[in-house]
């Protein structure tokens, strides 16, 4: 009976070790995912700002051309 008890105890210890190992792996992967999501969000924000700045530059150029053509410079 003690052999059965020892075997059960070993199985339980192995299960606990495996559970701890999996939790550790999951926590590491979650951290990697969180970091990647933050980088993606920052990239999207930078892209939006770049698009906005490009539009503003284009509007400025169009207005400059319009003013120059109305003033007889062009």
N, CA, C, O and CB atoms as a CASP TS submission, in Angstrom:
PFRMAT TS
TARGET T0000
AUTHOR 0000-0000-0000
METHOD Language model
MODEL 1
PARENT N/A
ATOM      1  N   UNK     1       0.821  -1.195   0.000  1.00  0.00           N
ATOM      2  CA  UNK     1       0.000   0.000   0.000  1.00  0.00           C
ATOM      3  C   UNK     1       0.863   1.256   0.000  1.00  0.00           C
ATOM      4  O   UNK     1       0.486   2.269  -0.589  1.00  0.00           O
ATOM      5  CB  UNK     1      -0.933   0.000   1.202  1.00  0.00           C
ATOM      6  N   UNK     2       2.005   1.194   0.650  1.00  0.00           N
ATOM      7  CA  UNK     2       2.864   2.370   0.689  1.00  0.00           C
ATOM      8  C   UNK     2       3.463   2.657  -0.684  1.00  0.00           C
ATOM      9  O   UNK     2       3.720   3.815  -1.014  1.00  0.00           O
ATOM     10  CB  UNK     2       3.975   2.182   1.720  1.00  0.00           C
ATOM     11  N   UNK     3       3.690   1.608  -1.495  1.00  0.00           N
ATOM     12  CA  UNK     3       4.187   1.827  -2.856  1.00  0.00           C
ATOM     13  C   UNK     3       3.161   2.579  -3.693  1.00  0.00           C
ATOM     14  O   UNK     3       3.516   3.462  -4.473  1.00  0.00           O
ATOM     15  CB  UNK     3       4.535   0.489  -3.525  1.00  0.00           C
ATOM     16  N   UNK     4       1.919   2.235  -3.535  1.00  0.00           N
ATOM     17  CA  UNK     4       0.848   2.929  -4.258  1.00  0.00           C
ATOM     18  C   UNK     4       0.786   4.382  -3.799  1.00  0.00           C
ATOM     19  O   UNK     4       0.633   5.300  -4.605  1.00  0.00           O
ATOM     20  CB  UNK     4      -0.525   2.225  -4.036  1.00  0.00           C
ATOM     21  N   UNK     5       0.908   4.571  -2.486  1.00  0.00           N
ATOM     22  CA  UNK     5       0.877   5.923  -1.932  1.00  0.00           C
ATOM     23  C   UNK     5       2.065   6.741  -2.462  1.00  0.00           C
ATOM     24  O   UNK     5       1.897   7.909  -2.812  1.00  0.00           O
ATOM     25  CB  UNK     5       0.898   5.875  -0.379  1.00  0.00           C
ATOM     26  N   UNK     6       3.241   6.152  -2.524  1.00  0.00           N
ATOM     27  CA  UNK     6       4.429   6.831  -3.048  1.00  0.00           C
ATOM     28  C   UNK     6       4.255   7.170  -4.528  1.00  0.00           C
ATOM     29  O   UNK     6       4.611   8.262  -4.971  1.00  0.00           O
ATOM     30  CB  UNK     6       5.681   5.955  -2.850  1.00  0.00           C
ATOM     31  N   UNK     7       3.715   6.242  -5.270  1.00  0.00           N
ATOM     32  CA  UNK     7       3.489   6.468  -6.701  1.00  0.00           C
ATOM     33  C   UNK     7       2.511   7.623  -6.909  1.00  0.00           C
ATOM     34  O   UNK     7       2.727   8.484  -7.762  1.00  0.00           O
ATOM     35  CB  UNK     7       2.955   5.185  -7.378  1.00  0.00           C
ATOM     36  N   UNK     8       1.438   7.633  -6.125  1.00  0.00           N
ATOM     37  CA  UNK     8       0.469   8.726  -6.224  1.00  0.00           C
ATOM     38  C   UNK     8       1.112  10.057  -5.850  1.00  0.00           C
ATOM     39  O   UNK     8       0.862  11.084  -6.480  1.00  0.00           O
ATOM     40  CB  UNK     8      -0.744   8.453  -5.320  1.00  0.00           C
ATOM     41  N   UNK     9       1.927  10.018  -4.833  1.00  0.00           N
ATOM     42  CA  UNK     9       2.593  11.244  -4.386  1.00  0.00           C
ATOM     43  C   UNK     9       3.557  11.748  -5.463  1.00  0.00           C
ATOM     44  O   UNK     9       3.627  12.950  -5.717  1.00  0.00           O
ATOM     45  CB  UNK     9       3.350  10.998  -3.056  1.00  0.00           C
ATOM     46  N   UNK    10       4.292  10.843  -6.090  1.00  0.00           N
ATOM     47  CA  UNK    10       5.198  11.237  -7.170  1.00  0.00           C
ATOM     48  C   UNK    10       4.426  11.830  -8.354  1.00  0.00           C
ATOM     49  O   UNK    10       4.847  12.825  -8.945  1.00  0.00           O
ATOM     50  CB  UNK    10       6.027  10.030  -7.634  1.00  0.00           C
ATOM     51  N   UNK    11       3.303  11.212  -8.688  1.00  0.00           N
ATOM     52  CA  UNK    11       2.479  11.735  -9.778  1.00  0.00           C
ATOM     53  C   UNK    11       1.986  13.141  -9.443  1.00  0.00           C
ATOM     54  O   UNK    11       1.965  14.026 -10.299  1.00  0.00           O
ATOM     55  CB  UNK    11       1.282  10.798 -10.053  1.00  0.00           C
ATOM     56  N   UNK    12       1.591  13.332  -8.189  1.00  0.00           N
ATOM     57  CA  UNK    12       1.094  14.632  -7.766  1.00  0.00           C
ATOM     58  C   UNK    12       2.221  15.676  -7.831  1.00  0.00           C
ATOM     59  O   UNK    12       1.999  16.804  -8.273  1.00  0.00           O
ATOM     60  CB  UNK    12       0.509  14.548  -6.335  1.00  0.00           C
ATOM     61  N   UNK    13       3.411  15.301  -7.395  1.00  0.00           N
ATOM     62  CA  UNK    13       4.542  16.225  -7.437  1.00  0.00           C
ATOM     63  C   UNK    13       4.902  16.580  -8.879  1.00  0.00           C
ATOM     64  O   UNK    13       5.199  17.735  -9.184  1.00  0.00           O
ATOM     65  CB  UNK    13       5.757  15.616  -6.721  1.00  0.00           C
ATOM     66  N   UNK    14       4.875  15.592  -9.752  1.00  0.00           N
ATOM     67  CA  UNK    14       5.156  15.850 -11.167  1.00  0.00           C
ATOM     68  C   UNK    14       4.101  16.772 -11.766  1.00  0.00           C
ATOM     69  O   UNK    14       4.412  17.677 -12.541  1.00  0.00           O
ATOM     70  CB  UNK    14       5.216  14.531 -11.955  1.00  0.00           C
ATOM     71  N   UNK    15       2.859  16.526 -11.397  1.00  0.00           N
ATOM     72  CA  UNK    15       1.769  17.366 -11.901  1.00  0.00           C
ATOM     73  C   UNK    15       1.934  18.806 -11.424  1.00  0.00           C
ATOM     74  O   UNK    15       1.741  19.747 -12.193  1.00  0.00           O
ATOM     75  CB  UNK    15       0.403  16.810 -11.449  1.00  0.00           C
ATOM     76  N   UNK    16       2.290  18.972 -10.158  1.00  0.00           N
ATOM     77  CA  UNK    16       2.495  20.320  -9.628  1.00  0.00           C
ATOM     78  C   UNK    16       3.663  21.009 -10.330  1.00  0.00           C
ATOM     79  O   UNK    16       3.585  22.194 -10.655  1.00  0.00           O
ATOM     80  CB  UNK    16       2.745  20.267  -8.112  1.00  0.00           C
ATOM     81  N   UNK    17       4.737  20.269 -10.560  1.00  0.00           N
ATOM     82  CA  UNK    17       5.889  20.835 -11.264  1.00  0.00           C
ATOM     83  C   UNK    17       5.498  21.254 -12.680  1.00  0.00           C
ATOM     84  O   UNK    17       5.851  22.342 -13.134  1.00  0.00           O
ATOM     85  CB  UNK    17       7.051  19.819 -11.309  1.00  0.00           C
ATOM     86  N   UNK    18       4.775  20.393 -13.365  1.00  0.00           N
ATOM     87  CA  UNK    18       4.346  20.697 -14.737  1.00  0.00           C
ATOM     88  C   UNK    18       3.415  21.905 -14.748  1.00  0.00           C
ATOM     89  O   UNK    18       3.506  22.756 -15.632  1.00  0.00           O
ATOM     90  CB  UNK    18       3.641  19.475 -15.373  1.00  0.00           C
ATOM     91  N   UNK    19       2.524  21.977 -13.768  1.00  0.00           N
ATOM     92  CA  UNK    19       1.609  23.104 -13.656  1.00  0.00           C
ATOM     93  C   UNK    19       2.387  24.404 -13.449  1.00  0.00           C
ATOM     94  O   UNK    19       2.091  25.417 -14.083  1.00  0.00           O
ATOM     95  CB  UNK    19       0.618  22.880 -12.499  1.00  0.00           C
ATOM     96  N   UNK    20       3.372  24.372 -12.570  1.00  0.00           N
ATOM     97  CA  UNK    20       4.198  25.551 -12.310  1.00  0.00           C
ATOM     98  C   UNK    20       4.975  25.953 -13.562  1.00  0.00           C
ATOM     99  O   UNK    20       5.071  27.137 -13.885  1.00  0.00           O
ATOM    100  CB  UNK    20       5.168  25.283 -11.146  1.00  0.00           C
ATOM    101  N   UNK    21       5.519  24.978 -14.255  1.00  0.00           N
ATOM    102  CA  UNK    21       6.277  25.247 -15.476  1.00  0.00           C
ATOM    103  C   UNK    21       5.386  25.884 -16.542  1.00  0.00           C
ATOM    104  O   UNK    21       5.787  26.839 -17.209  1.00  0.00           O
ATOM    105  CB  UNK    21       6.902  23.951 -16.015  1.00  0.00           C
ATOM    106  N   UNK    22       4.178  25.349 -16.695  1.00  0.00           N
ATOM    107  CA  UNK    22       3.253  25.893 -17.693  1.00  0.00           C
ATOM    108  C   UNK    22       2.806  27.310 -17.332  1.00  0.00           C
ATOM    109  O   UNK    22       2.680  28.166 -18.207  1.00  0.00           O
ATOM    110  CB  UNK    22       2.032  24.982 -17.833  1.00  0.00           C
ATOM    111  N   UNK    23       2.568  27.553 -16.048  1.00  0.00           N
ATOM    112  CA  UNK    23       2.188  28.905 -15.616  1.00  0.00           C
ATOM    113  C   UNK    23       3.304  29.897 -15.910  1.00  0.00           C
ATOM    114  O   UNK    23       3.053  31.019 -16.350  1.00  0.00           O
ATOM    115  CB  UNK    23       1.849  28.922 -14.114  1.00  0.00           C
ATOM    116  N   UNK    24       4.528  29.476 -15.663  1.00  0.00           N
ATOM    117  CA  UNK    24       5.678  30.340 -15.936  1.00  0.00           C
ATOM    118  C   UNK    24       5.789  30.643 -17.425  1.00  0.00           C
ATOM    119  O   UNK    24       6.018  31.789 -17.814  1.00  0.00           O
ATOM    120  CB  UNK    24       6.973  29.687 -15.433  1.00  0.00           C
ATOM    121  N   UNK    25       5.630  29.630 -18.245  1.00  0.00           N
ATOM    122  CA  UNK    25       5.690  29.811 -19.699  1.00  0.00           C
ATOM    123  C   UNK    25       4.571  30.731 -20.170  1.00  0.00           C
ATOM    124  O   UNK    25       4.790  31.607 -21.007  1.00  0.00           O
ATOM    125  CB  UNK    25       5.599  28.451 -20.420  1.00  0.00           C
ATOM    126  N   UNK    26       3.378  30.531 -19.634  1.00  0.00           N
ATOM    127  CA  UNK    26       2.240  31.365 -20.013  1.00  0.00           C
ATOM    128  C   UNK    26       2.470  32.824 -19.616  1.00  0.00           C
ATOM    129  O   UNK    26       2.165  33.731 -20.391  1.00  0.00           O
ATOM    130  CB  UNK    26       0.955  30.837 -19.363  1.00  0.00           C
ATOM    131  N   UNK    27       2.999  33.052 -18.427  1.00  0.00           N
ATOM    132  CA  UNK    27       3.276  34.421 -17.987  1.00  0.00           C
ATOM    133  C   UNK    27       4.301  35.091 -18.903  1.00  0.00           C
ATOM    134  O   UNK    27       4.171  36.269 -19.234  1.00  0.00           O
ATOM    135  CB  UNK    27       3.781  34.427 -16.533  1.00  0.00           C
ATOM    136  N   UNK    28       5.309  34.339 -19.305  1.00  0.00           N
ATOM    137  CA  UNK    28       6.326  34.883 -20.210  1.00  0.00           C
ATOM    138  C   UNK    28       5.729  35.226 -21.567  1.00  0.00           C
ATOM    139  O   UNK    28       6.015  36.286 -22.124  1.00  0.00           O
ATOM    140  CB  UNK    28       7.476  33.886 -20.383  1.00  0.00           C
ATOM    141  N   UNK    29       4.909  34.342 -22.097  1.00  0.00           N
ATOM    142  CA  UNK    29       4.276  34.597 -23.403  1.00  0.00           C
ATOM    143  C   UNK    29       3.314  35.782 -23.321  1.00  0.00           C
ATOM    144  O   UNK    29       3.237  36.586 -24.250  1.00  0.00           O
ATOM    145  CB  UNK    29       3.522  33.338 -23.895  1.00  0.00           C
ATOM    146  N   UNK    30       2.580  35.891 -22.208  1.00  0.00           N
ATOM    147  CA  UNK    30       1.671  37.025 -22.042  1.00  0.00           C
ATOM    148  C   UNK    30       2.446  38.338 -22.024  1.00  0.00           C
ATOM    149  O   UNK    30       2.002  39.334 -22.595  1.00  0.00           O
ATOM    150  CB  UNK    30       0.851  36.874 -20.749  1.00  0.00           C
ATOM    151  N   UNK    31       3.601  38.338 -21.370  1.00  0.00           N
ATOM    152  CA  UNK    31       4.434  39.539 -21.332  1.00  0.00           C
ATOM    153  C   UNK    31       4.925  39.895 -22.735  1.00  0.00           C
ATOM    154  O   UNK    31       4.926  41.064 -23.120  1.00  0.00           O
ATOM    155  CB  UNK    31       5.631  39.337 -20.381  1.00  0.00           C
ATOM    156  N   UNK    32       5.339  38.887 -23.490  1.00  0.00           N
ATOM    157  CA  UNK    32       5.785  39.132 -24.868  1.00  0.00           C
ATOM    158  C   UNK    32       4.644  39.690 -25.716  1.00  0.00           C
ATOM    159  O   UNK    32       4.846  40.605 -26.514  1.00  0.00           O
ATOM    160  CB  UNK    32       6.328  37.834 -25.500  1.00  0.00           C
ATOM    161  N   UNK    33       3.450  39.135 -25.538  1.00  0.00           N
ATOM    162  CA  UNK    33       2.284  39.605 -26.287  1.00  0.00           C
ATOM    163  C   UNK    33       1.966  41.052 -25.931  1.00  0.00           C
ATOM    164  O   UNK    33       1.684  41.865 -26.812  1.00  0.00           O
ATOM    165  CB  UNK    33       1.064  38.709 -26.008  1.00  0.00           C
ATOM    166  N   UNK    34       2.011  41.371 -24.645  1.00  0.00           N
ATOM    167  CA  UNK    34       1.730  42.732 -24.196  1.00  0.00           C
ATOM    168  C   UNK    34       2.738  43.716 -24.800  1.00  0.00           C
ATOM    169  O   UNK    34       2.361  44.797 -25.253  1.00  0.00           O
ATOM    170  CB  UNK    34       1.760  42.808 -22.654  1.00  0.00           C
ATOM    171  N   UNK    35       3.999  43.344 -24.803  1.00  0.00           N
ATOM    172  CA  UNK    35       5.042  44.198 -25.379  1.00  0.00           C
ATOM    173  C   UNK    35       4.810  44.411 -26.870  1.00  0.00           C
ATOM    174  O   UNK    35       4.941  45.529 -27.370  1.00  0.00           O
ATOM    175  CB  UNK    35       6.430  43.583 -25.145  1.00  0.00           C
ATOM    176  N   UNK    36       4.470  43.347 -27.572  1.00  0.00           N
ATOM    177  CA  UNK    36       4.212  43.444 -29.012  1.00  0.00           C
ATOM    178  C   UNK    36       3.000  44.324 -29.291  1.00  0.00           C
ATOM    179  O   UNK    36       3.013  45.119 -30.231  1.00  0.00           O
ATOM    180  CB  UNK    36       3.997  42.047 -29.615  1.00  0.00           C
ATOM    181  N   UNK    37       1.952  44.187 -28.482  1.00  0.00           N
ATOM    182  CA  UNK    37       0.758  45.019 -28.658  1.00  0.00           C
ATOM    183  C   UNK    37       1.086  46.490 -28.439  1.00  0.00           C
ATOM    184  O   UNK    37       0.586  47.349 -29.164  1.00  0.00           O
ATOM    185  CB  UNK    37      -0.354  44.577 -27.694  1.00  0.00           C
ATOM    186  N   UNK    38       1.921  46.787 -27.445  1.00  0.00           N
ATOM    187  CA  UNK    38       2.310  48.178 -27.201  1.00  0.00           C
ATOM    188  C   UNK    38       3.102  48.737 -28.378  1.00  0.00           C
ATOM    189  O   UNK    38       2.885  49.877 -28.789  1.00  0.00           O
ATOM    190  CB  UNK    38       3.136  48.286 -25.912  1.00  0.00           C
ATOM    191  N   UNK    39       4.014  47.940 -28.917  1.00  0.00           N
ATOM    192  CA  UNK    39       4.799  48.387 -30.067  1.00  0.00           C
ATOM    193  C   UNK    39       3.900  48.636 -31.266  1.00  0.00           C
ATOM    194  O   UNK    39       4.086  49.612 -31.992  1.00  0.00           O
ATOM    195  CB  UNK    39       5.876  47.357 -30.419  1.00  0.00           C
ATOM    196  N   UNK    40       2.932  47.761 -31.475  1.00  0.00           N
ATOM    197  CA  UNK    40       2.004  47.924 -32.589  1.00  0.00           C
ATOM    198  C   UNK    40       1.165  49.186 -32.412  1.00  0.00           C
ATOM    199  O   UNK    40       0.950  49.930 -33.369  1.00  0.00           O
ATOM    200  CB  UNK    40       1.095  46.694 -32.715  1.00  0.00           C
ATOM    201  N   UNK    41       0.693  49.426 -31.197  1.00  0.00           N
ATOM    202  CA  UNK    41      -0.094  50.623 -30.922  1.00  0.00           C
ATOM    203  C   UNK    41       0.735  51.876 -31.179  1.00  0.00           C
ATOM    204  O   UNK    41       0.254  52.827 -31.796  1.00  0.00           O
ATOM    205  CB  UNK    41      -0.610  50.610 -29.473  1.00  0.00           C
ATOM    206  N   UNK    42       1.979  51.877 -30.706  1.00  0.00           N
ATOM    207  CA  UNK    42       2.849  53.033 -30.941  1.00  0.00           C
ATOM    208  C   UNK    42       3.106  53.242 -32.429  1.00  0.00           C
ATOM    209  O   UNK    42       3.147  54.379 -32.897  1.00  0.00           O
ATOM    210  CB  UNK    42       4.178  52.858 -30.204  1.00  0.00           C
ATOM    211  N   UNK    43       3.276  52.169 -33.162  1.00  0.00           N
ATOM    212  CA  UNK    43       3.490  52.267 -34.607  1.00  0.00           C
ATOM    213  C   UNK    43       2.262  52.853 -35.289  1.00  0.00           C
ATOM    214  O   UNK    43       2.387  53.689 -36.185  1.00  0.00           O
ATOM    215  CB  UNK    43       3.820  50.885 -35.201  1.00  0.00           C
ATOM    216  N   UNK    44       1.075  52.420 -34.870  1.00  0.00           N
ATOM    217  CA  UNK    44      -0.162  52.945 -35.456  1.00  0.00           C
ATOM    218  C   UNK    44      -0.318  54.435 -35.161  1.00  0.00           C
ATOM    219  O   UNK    44      -0.727  55.202 -36.033  1.00  0.00           O
ATOM    220  CB  UNK    44      -1.379  52.172 -34.922  1.00  0.00           C
ATOM    221  N   UNK    45       0.006  54.844 -33.939  1.00  0.00           N
ATOM    222  CA  UNK    45      -0.085  56.263 -33.569  1.00  0.00           C
ATOM    223  C   UNK    45       0.890  57.085 -34.410  1.00  0.00           C
ATOM    224  O   UNK    45       0.537  58.147 -34.922  1.00  0.00           O
ATOM    225  CB  UNK    45       0.209  56.460 -32.056  1.00  0.00           C
ATOM    226  N   UNK    46       2.113  56.586 -34.547  1.00  0.00           N
ATOM    227  CA  UNK    46       3.109  57.301 -35.360  1.00  0.00           C
ATOM    228  C   UNK    46       2.664  57.403 -36.813  1.00  0.00           C
ATOM    229  O   UNK    46       2.875  58.429 -37.459  1.00  0.00           O
ATOM    230  CB  UNK    46       4.471  56.598 -35.281  1.00  0.00           C
ATOM    231  N   UNK    47       2.049  56.342 -37.328  1.00  0.00           N
ATOM    232  CA  UNK    47       1.556  56.353 -38.707  1.00  0.00           C
ATOM    233  C   UNK    47       0.460  57.407 -38.880  1.00  0.00           C
ATOM    234  O   UNK    47       0.448  58.135 -39.872  1.00  0.00           O
ATOM    235  CB  UNK    47       1.025  54.959 -39.101  1.00  0.00           C
ATOM    236  N   UNK    48      -0.457  57.487 -37.919  1.00  0.00           N
ATOM    237  CA  UNK    48      -1.536  58.480 -38.000  1.00  0.00           C
ATOM    238  C   UNK    48      -0.968  59.894 -37.989  1.00  0.00           C
ATOM    239  O   UNK    48      -1.415  60.755 -38.747  1.00  0.00           O
ATOM    240  CB  UNK    48      -2.530  58.299 -36.834  1.00  0.00           C
ATOM    241  N   UNK    49       0.022  60.131 -37.124  1.00  0.00           N
ATOM    242  CA  UNK    49       0.636  61.461 -37.078  1.00  0.00           C
ATOM    243  C   UNK    49       1.347  61.784 -38.390  1.00  0.00           C
ATOM    244  O   UNK    49       1.276  62.911 -38.881  1.00  0.00           O
ATOM    245  CB  UNK    49       1.625  61.552 -35.906  1.00  0.00           C
ATOM    246  N   UNK    50       2.024  60.802 -38.946  1.00  0.00           N
ATOM    247  CA  UNK    50       2.720  61.016 -40.217  1.00  0.00           C
ATOM    248  C   UNK    50       1.724  61.342 -41.329  1.00  0.00           C
ATOM    249  O   UNK    50       1.980  62.225 -42.148  1.00  0.00           O
ATOM    250  CB  UNK    50       3.552  59.772 -40.593  1.00  0.00           C
ATOM    251  N   UNK    51       0.601  60.642 -41.365  1.00  0.00           N
ATOM    252  CA  UNK    51      -0.431  60.912 -42.380  1.00  0.00           C
ATOM    253  C   UNK    51      -0.996  62.315 -42.212  1.00  0.00           C
ATOM    254  O   UNK    51      -1.192  63.035 -43.191  1.00  0.00           O
ATOM    255  CB  UNK    51      -1.568  59.871 -42.293  1.00  0.00           C
ATOM    256  N   UNK    52      -1.256  62.698 -40.967  1.00  0.00           N
ATOM    257  CA  UNK    52      -1.797  64.026 -40.697  1.00  0.00           C
ATOM    258  C   UNK    52      -0.799  65.100 -41.121  1.00  0.00           C
ATOM    259  O   UNK    52      -1.178  66.091 -41.746  1.00  0.00           O
ATOM    260  CB  UNK    52      -2.146  64.177 -39.201  1.00  0.00           C
ATOM    261  N   UNK    53       0.464  64.906 -40.786  1.00  0.00           N
ATOM    262  CA  UNK    53       1.489  65.882 -41.166  1.00  0.00           C
ATOM    263  C   UNK    53       1.638  65.973 -42.680  1.00  0.00           C
ATOM    264  O   UNK    53       1.835  67.062 -43.220  1.00  0.00           O
ATOM    265  CB  UNK    53       2.830  65.516 -40.533  1.00  0.00           C
ATOM    266  N   UNK    54       1.547  64.845 -43.363  1.00  0.00           N
ATOM    267  CA  UNK    54       1.646  64.842 -44.825  1.00  0.00           C
ATOM    268  C   UNK    54       0.473  65.597 -45.445  1.00  0.00           C
ATOM    269  O   UNK    54       0.654  66.365 -46.390  1.00  0.00           O
ATOM    270  CB  UNK    54       1.691  63.398 -45.361  1.00  0.00           C
ATOM    271  N   UNK    55      -0.726  65.378 -44.913  1.00  0.00           N
ATOM    272  CA  UNK    55      -1.905  66.101 -45.422  1.00  0.00           C
ATOM    273  C   UNK    55      -1.749  67.605 -45.209  1.00  0.00           C
ATOM    274  O   UNK    55      -2.061  68.402 -46.094  1.00  0.00           O
ATOM    275  CB  UNK    55      -3.195  65.598 -44.726  1.00  0.00           C
ATOM    276  N   UNK    56      -1.265  67.981 -44.036  1.00  0.00           N
ATOM    277  CA  UNK    56      -1.088  69.407 -43.747  1.00  0.00           C
ATOM    278  C   UNK    56      -0.063  70.033 -44.699  1.00  0.00           C
ATOM    279  O   UNK    56      -0.250  71.157 -45.164  1.00  0.00           O
ATOM    280  CB  UNK    56      -0.646  69.607 -42.280  1.00  0.00           C
ATOM    281  N   UNK    57       1.010  69.309 -44.983  1.00  0.00           N
ATOM    282  CA  UNK    57       2.025  69.806 -45.915  1.00  0.00           C
ATOM    283  C   UNK    57       1.436  69.966 -47.315  1.00  0.00           C
ATOM    284  O   UNK    57       1.717  70.947 -48.003  1.00  0.00           O
ATOM    285  CB  UNK    57       3.238  68.854 -45.952  1.00  0.00           C
ATOM    286  N   UNK    58       0.620  68.999 -47.732  1.00  0.00           N
ATOM    287  CA  UNK    58      -0.002  69.081 -49.056  1.00  0.00           C
ATOM    288  C   UNK    58      -0.956  70.273 -49.132  1.00  0.00           C
ATOM    289  O   UNK    58      -0.984  70.978 -50.141  1.00  0.00           O
ATOM    290  CB  UNK    58      -0.754  67.775 -49.381  1.00  0.00           C
ATOM    291  N   UNK    59      -1.731  70.500 -48.085  1.00  0.00           N
ATOM    292  CA  UNK    59      -2.651  71.645 -48.054  1.00  0.00           C
ATOM    293  C   UNK    59      -1.858  72.942 -48.123  1.00  0.00           C
ATOM    294  O   UNK    59      -2.228  73.866 -48.848  1.00  0.00           O
ATOM    295  CB  UNK    59      -3.534  71.616 -46.775  1.00  0.00           C
ATOM    296  N   UNK    60      -0.776  73.008 -47.371  1.00  0.00           N
ATOM    297  CA  UNK    60       0.062  74.204 -47.385  1.00  0.00           C
ATOM    298  C   UNK    60       0.617  74.464 -48.786  1.00  0.00           C
ATOM    299  O   UNK    60       0.620  75.602 -49.256  1.00  0.00           O
ATOM    300  CB  UNK    60       1.212  74.062 -46.375  1.00  0.00           C
ATOM    301  N   UNK    61       1.086  73.409 -49.447  1.00  0.00           N
ATOM    302  CA  UNK    61       1.628  73.559 -50.806  1.00  0.00           C
ATOM    303  C   UNK    61       0.553  74.030 -51.783  1.00  0.00           C
ATOM    304  O   UNK    61       0.812  74.895 -52.620  1.00  0.00           O
ATOM    305  CB  UNK    61       2.229  72.230 -51.293  1.00  0.00           C
ATOM    306  N   UNK    62      -0.640  73.471 -51.682  1.00  0.00           N
ATOM    307  CA  UNK    62      -1.739  73.878 -52.570  1.00  0.00           C
ATOM    308  C   UNK    62      -2.092  75.337 -52.327  1.00  0.00           C
ATOM    309  O   UNK    62      -2.290  76.095 -53.277  1.00  0.00           O
ATOM    310  CB  UNK    62      -2.986  72.981 -52.355  1.00  0.00           C
ATOM    311  N   UNK    63      -2.170  75.735 -51.064  1.00  0.00           N
ATOM    312  CA  UNK    63      -2.474  77.138 -50.759  1.00  0.00           C
ATOM    313  C   UNK    63      -1.368  78.062 -51.261  1.00  0.00           C
ATOM    314  O   UNK    63      -1.647  79.142 -51.782  1.00  0.00           O
ATOM    315  CB  UNK    63      -2.669  77.328 -49.247  1.00  0.00           C
ATOM    316  N   UNK    64      -0.130  77.644 -51.108  1.00  0.00           N
ATOM    317  CA  UNK    64       0.990  78.455 -51.582  1.00  0.00           C
ATOM    318  C   UNK    64       0.930  78.627 -53.095  1.00  0.00           C
ATOM    319  O   UNK    64       1.146  79.725 -53.608  1.00  0.00           O
ATOM    320  CB  UNK    64       2.326  77.818 -51.173  1.00  0.00           C
ATOM    321  N   UNK    65       0.638  77.542 -53.808  1.00  0.00           N
ATOM    322  CA  UNK    65       0.517  77.616 -55.269  1.00  0.00           C
ATOM    323  C   UNK    65      -0.647  78.523 -55.661  1.00  0.00           C
ATOM    324  O   UNK    65      -0.531  79.319 -56.593  1.00  0.00           O
ATOM    325  CB  UNK    65       0.322  76.205 -55.874  1.00  0.00           C
ATOM    326  N   UNK    66      -1.775  78.402 -54.943  1.00  0.00           N
ATOM    327  CA  UNK    66      -2.942  79.233 -55.249  1.00  0.00           C
ATOM    328  C   UNK    66      -2.632  80.706 -55.023  1.00  0.00           C
ATOM    329  O   UNK    66      -2.985  81.548 -55.849  1.00  0.00           O
ATOM    330  CB  UNK    66      -4.144  78.810 -54.392  1.00  0.00           C
ATOM    331  N   UNK    67      -1.980  81.021 -53.920  1.00  0.00           N
ATOM    332  CA  UNK    67      -1.652  82.422 -53.628  1.00  0.00           C
ATOM    333  C   UNK    67      -0.665  82.960 -54.658  1.00  0.00           C
ATOM    334  O   UNK    67      -0.800  84.092 -55.123  1.00  0.00           O
ATOM    335  CB  UNK    67      -1.066  82.563 -52.202  1.00  0.00           C
ATOM    336  N   UNK    68       0.321  82.149 -55.011  1.00  0.00           N
ATOM    337  CA  UNK    68       1.309  82.601 -55.994  1.00  0.00           C
ATOM    338  C   UNK    68       0.671  82.806 -57.370  1.00  0.00           C
ATOM    339  O   UNK    68       1.022  83.748 -58.081  1.00  0.00           O
ATOM    340  CB  UNK    68       2.459  81.590 -56.095  1.00  0.00           C
ATOM    341  N   UNK    69      -0.258  81.933 -57.744  1.00  0.00           N
ATOM    342  CA  UNK    69      -0.888  82.080 -59.063  1.00  0.00           C
ATOM    343  C   UNK    69      -1.834  83.275 -59.087  1.00  0.00           C
ATOM    344  O   UNK    69      -1.963  83.937 -60.118  1.00  0.00           O
ATOM    345  CB  UNK    69      -1.650  80.798 -59.442  1.00  0.00           C
ATOM    346  N   UNK    70      -2.495  83.561 -57.975  1.00  0.00           N
ATOM    347  CA  UNK    70      -3.372  84.728 -57.917  1.00  0.00           C
ATOM    348  C   UNK    70      -2.555  86.015 -57.881  1.00  0.00           C
ATOM    349  O   UNK    70      -3.006  87.052 -58.367  1.00  0.00           O
ATOM    350  CB  UNK    70      -4.293  84.649 -56.689  1.00  0.00           C
ATOM    351  N   UNK    71      -1.383  85.954 -57.320  1.00  0.00           N
ATOM    352  CA  UNK    71      -0.532  87.143 -57.226  1.00  0.00           C
ATOM    353  C   UNK    71       0.266  87.396 -58.489  1.00  0.00           C
ATOM    354  O   UNK    71       0.943  88.419 -58.586  1.00  0.00           O
ATOM    355  CB  UNK    71       0.408  87.011 -56.063  1.00  0.00           C
ATOM    356  N   UNK    72       0.210  86.525 -59.428  1.00  0.00           N
ATOM    357  CA  UNK    72       0.909  86.718 -60.688  1.00  0.00           C
ATOM    358  C   UNK    72       2.360  86.281 -60.644  1.00  0.00           C
ATOM    359  O   UNK    72       3.116  86.568 -61.572  1.00  0.00           O
ATOM    360  CB  UNK    72       0.837  88.148 -61.086  1.00  0.00           C
ATOM    361  N   UNK    73       2.767  85.593 -59.586  1.00  0.00           N
ATOM    362  CA  UNK    73       4.157  85.164 -59.480  1.00  0.00           C
ATOM    363  C   UNK    73       4.407  83.961 -60.362  1.00  0.00           C
ATOM    364  O   UNK    73       5.473  83.839 -60.964  1.00  0.00           O
ATOM    365  CB  UNK    73       4.517  84.841 -58.029  1.00  0.00           C
ATOM    366  N   UNK    74       3.437  83.074 -60.444  1.00  0.00           N
ATOM    367  CA  UNK    74       3.663  81.815 -61.164  1.00  0.00           C
ATOM    368  C   UNK    74       3.502  81.984 -62.645  1.00  0.00           C
ATOM    369  O   UNK    74       3.659  81.021 -63.397  1.00  0.00           O
ATOM    370  CB  UNK    74       2.721  80.746 -60.677  1.00  0.00           C
TER
END
